[in-house]
Amino acid sequence: MQGHETFILTIFHDPARSSDPRGRLRHVTSGQEITFVDLNELVRLLRQFVIKKVEQEEGENNETQA
């Protein structure tokens, strides 16, 4: 994955409701916004984004080579 991606991360933490922080992650360029309920889910969402981005770039590279 080349270049930089910008995200806005909003974290909420209410110890009375949950020990884990919750929040929203928004990808600035696409406007896609995803909510997460714990930090493990946030990590999973970021990994999914990176995998998807790499697959898109590989597809674009294959198209330009053909």
Backbone as CSV, one residue per row, in Angstrom:
resi,resn,N_x,N_y,N_z,CA_x,CA_y,CA_z,C_x,C_y,C_z
1,MET,0.862,-1.176,0.000,0.000,0.000,0.000,0.902,1.231,0.000
2,GLN,0.771,2.043,-1.014,1.593,3.234,-1.126,0.788,4.448,-0.708
3,GLY,1.490,5.501,-0.306,0.804,6.727,0.080,0.302,6.669,1.507
4,HIS,-0.558,7.601,1.808,-1.099,7.716,3.156,-2.614,7.705,3.097
5,GLU,-3.222,7.175,4.122,-4.672,7.188,4.272,-4.981,7.961,5.542
6,THR,-6.014,8.778,5.503,-6.383,9.580,6.663,-7.686,9.060,7.249
7,PHE,-7.663,8.852,8.555,-8.829,8.394,9.292,-9.126,9.374,10.413
8,ILE,-10.389,9.456,10.781,-10.789,10.185,11.984,-11.293,9.135,12.961
9,LEU,-10.694,9.095,14.123,-11.032,8.107,15.138,-11.690,8.813,16.312
10,THR,-12.916,8.411,16.635,-13.640,8.958,17.780,-13.803,7.833,18.787
11,ILE,-13.316,8.039,19.997,-13.379,7.008,21.030,-14.259,7.487,22.176
12,PHE,-15.146,6.595,22.606,-16.009,6.851,23.755,-15.662,5.829,24.830
13,HIS,-15.627,6.262,26.064,-15.400,5.301,27.138,-16.291,5.654,28.319
14,ASP,-17.163,4.730,28.654,-18.049,4.879,29.808,-17.844,3.651,30.681
15,PRO,-17.026,3.755,31.731,-16.729,2.593,32.566,-17.975,1.969,33.198
16,ALA,-19.047,2.740,33.321,-20.278,2.194,33.896,-20.945,1.206,32.933
17,ARG,-20.710,1.353,31.627,-21.348,0.479,30.628,-20.435,-0.655,30.174
18,SER,-19.150,-0.367,30.027,-18.233,-1.370,29.489,-16.809,-1.015,29.888
19,SER,-15.999,-2.043,30.036,-14.593,-1.780,30.356,-13.803,-1.410,29.102
20,ASP,-14.347,-1.756,27.932,-13.661,-1.461,26.670,-14.164,-0.162,26.061
21,PRO,-13.256,0.585,25.455,-13.692,1.775,24.716,-14.489,1.371,23.479
22,ARG,-15.394,2.224,23.071,-16.176,2.064,21.844,-15.899,3.281,20.986
23,GLY,-16.326,3.236,19.747,-16.118,4.428,18.941,-16.481,4.253,17.487
24,ARG,-16.015,5.235,16.721,-16.251,5.273,15.277,-14.929,5.532,14.575
25,LEU,-14.805,4.925,13.415,-13.644,5.130,12.567,-14.160,5.586,11.215
26,ARG,-13.679,6.747,10.761,-14.129,7.261,9.466,-12.935,7.440,8.553
27,HIS,-13.047,6.880,7.354,-12.031,7.053,6.323,-12.371,8.338,5.581
28,VAL,-11.479,9.296,5.614,-11.771,10.635,5.102,-12.064,10.628,3.604
29,THR,-11.256,9.958,2.814,-11.411,9.994,1.360,-12.735,9.401,0.896
30,SER,-13.085,8.234,1.428,-14.307,7.551,0.981,-15.539,7.984,1.766
31,GLY,-15.317,8.535,2.958,-16.444,8.901,3.813,-17.045,7.718,4.545
32,GLN,-16.467,6.532,4.351,-16.978,5.331,5.016,-16.761,5.448,6.519
33,GLU,-17.814,5.155,7.276,-17.733,5.238,8.734,-18.187,3.915,9.329
34,ILE,-17.407,3.409,10.265,-17.686,2.121,10.887,-17.617,2.298,12.399
35,THR,-18.541,1.667,13.111,-18.492,1.695,14.572,-17.815,0.422,15.073
36,PHE,-17.178,0.531,16.222,-16.560,-0.636,16.846,-16.918,-0.643,18.327
37,VAL,-16.932,-1.850,18.910,-17.356,-1.985,20.307,-16.216,-2.351,21.248
38,ASP,-15.045,-2.635,20.708,-13.864,-2.854,21.541,-12.616,-2.669,20.674
39,LEU,-11.471,-2.632,21.314,-10.239,-2.355,20.573,-9.863,-3.481,19.616
40,ASN,-10.209,-4.720,19.954,-9.935,-5.830,19.035,-10.692,-5.649,17.730
41,GLU,-11.922,-5.178,17.811,-12.707,-4.944,16.597,-12.104,-3.797,15.779
42,LEU,-11.610,-2.768,16.448,-10.951,-1.665,15.741,-9.748,-2.184,14.959
43,VAL,-8.934,-3.003,15.591,-7.766,-3.580,14.918,-8.208,-4.419,13.723
44,ARG,-9.247,-5.228,13.896,-9.757,-6.071,12.811,-10.234,-5.216,11.633
45,LEU,-10.949,-4.129,11.927,-11.455,-3.247,10.872,-10.314,-2.588,10.096
46,LEU,-9.290,-2.145,10.807,-8.139,-1.533,10.135,-7.403,-2.549,9.261
47,ARG,-7.266,-3.771,9.757,-6.619,-4.818,8.953,-7.417,-5.104,7.688
48,GLN,-8.739,-5.178,7.822,-9.591,-5.407,6.654,-9.413,-4.293,5.630
49,PHE,-9.340,-3.060,6.105,-9.158,-1.933,5.195,-7.841,-2.067,4.436
50,VAL,-6.768,-2.389,5.153,-5.455,-2.506,4.520,-5.464,-3.630,3.487
51,ILE,-6.041,-4.776,3.833,-6.103,-5.901,2.894,-6.880,-5.504,1.646
52,LYS,-8.021,-4.854,1.830,-8.847,-4.430,0.694,-8.083,-3.436,-0.183
53,LYS,-7.389,-2.497,0.445,-6.634,-1.484,-0.295,-5.513,-2.135,-1.108
54,VAL,-4.803,-3.078,-0.513,-3.718,-3.770,-1.209,-4.277,-4.558,-2.390
55,GLU,-5.402,-5.246,-2.190,-6.018,-6.006,-3.284,-6.441,-5.082,-4.428
56,GLN,-6.982,-3.909,-4.100,-7.380,-2.952,-5.136,-6.166,-2.480,-5.925
57,GLU,-5.085,-2.160,-5.225,-3.878,-1.682,-5.898,-3.267,-2.769,-6.770
58,GLU,-3.291,-4.024,-6.291,-2.760,-5.124,-7.097,-3.605,-5.314,-8.351
59,GLY,-4.921,-5.182,-8.223,-5.809,-5.287,-9.375,-5.542,-4.192,-10.388
60,GLU,-5.317,-2.972,-9.905,-5.011,-1.855,-10.799,-3.672,-2.080,-11.497
61,ASN,-2.689,-2.604,-10.763,-1.380,-2.877,-11.366,-1.487,-3.954,-12.433
62,ASN,-2.294,-4.978,-12.201,-2.478,-6.044,-13.186,-3.157,-5.514,-14.442
63,GLU,-4.105,-4.590,-14.286,-4.800,-4.010,-15.436,-3.852,-3.173,-16.285
64,THR,-2.967,-2.419,-15.657,-2.046,-1.564,-16.412,-0.963,-2.385,-17.099
65,GLN,-0.647,-3.567,-16.563,0.367,-4.418,-17.178,-0.195,-5.203,-18.354
66,ALA,-1.498,-5.373,-18.412,-2.117,-6.175,-19.485,-2.191,-5.417,-20.791
